[in-house]
């Protein structure tokens, strides 16, 4: 499975390459704050914060057709929703790794 499904993304964005570029740029701006919120909430065992921040990030990733990263965000969101600390740090690390792949994809796409 690719980092971003470009065919799906083009369908979502009605083949508007300028809009795709704008959404990629917005993700690069918003991502550090969202992952920071998730990590801070996870460290504090603030499960509601984990749930809310992961939910926002998941929605953004789905909109970008970044399914592997969205699935990782959904796993973190579920841990927050169910107040499950088991492996939460690993799940957040997995999410961060998947999002780094998205960032590299965006960097390559924009080049």
C-alpha positions, 0 to 999 in steps of 0.5 A: 500500500502506498503512502498516499493513494494519488489516484484517490487523492486526485478524486477527492480533490477533483484533480485540482493539483493546486488544491492538492499542493495547498492541502499538503502545505497545510498538513506540513504546518499543522502536523507538528502541533497535532503530533505534539498534542498527541505525545503530550497527552499520551505522556500525561495519560490524558486519554481524552486528549489523545483521542481528540488529537488523534481523531483530528490527525486521522481526518486530515490523513484520510482527506490526503488519502494517506491510509497507512498513516490514517490507520496508525492514527485510528489505532492511537485514537482507539487507545485514547477512546478506550483509555488503554495505556498498553503500548500507547507509546509504541502506537504513537511512535508508529503513527509518527513513523507513518507521518514521516513517510507522508512528509517525505512523500510531500517533499518529493511530490513538491520537488 
